[in-house]
Amino acid sequence: MVNLLFLKTFVDAAKTGSVRQSAENNFVTQPAVSQHIRQLENKFGCLFFERRQRKLALTEAGKIFL
């Protein structure tokens, strides 16, 4: 089962391209958002984001998941 907060933080991170902004929008810490995304990636067995310096970019799998 997937936690709805994990999905919400994923969507916010995808829309903003920022873990920080997703954390602020959801009233959680940045490490929590990173952990949520990591757990989703592990559950589905693929990477959803390319981490580029301070920005996130969706991979093809991330676009499909979104």
Secondary structure in CASP SS format (residue, H / E / C, confidence):
PFRMAT SS
TARGET T0000
AUTHOR 0000-0000-0000
METHOD secondary structure of the structure
MODEL  1
M C 1.00
V C 1.00
N C 1.00
L H 1.00
L H 1.00
F H 1.00
L H 1.00
K H 1.00
T H 1.00
F H 1.00
V H 1.00
D H 1.00
A H 1.00
A H 1.00
K H 1.00
T H 1.00
G C 1.00
S C 1.00
V H 1.00
R H 1.00
Q H 1.00
S H 1.00
A H 1.00
E H 1.00
N H 1.00
N H 1.00
F C 1.00
V C 1.00
T C 1.00
Q H 1.00
P H 1.00
A H 1.00
V H 1.00
S H 1.00
Q H 1.00
H H 1.00
I H 1.00
R H 1.00
Q H 1.00
L H 1.00
E H 1.00
N H 1.00
K H 1.00
F H 1.00
G C 1.00
C C 1.00
L C 1.00
F C 1.00
F E 1.00
E E 1.00
R E 1.00
R E 1.00
Q C 1.00
R C 1.00
K E 1.00
L E 1.00
A E 1.00
L E 1.00
T C 1.00
E H 1.00
A H 1.00
G H 1.00
K H 1.00
I H 1.00
F H 1.00
L C 1.00
END
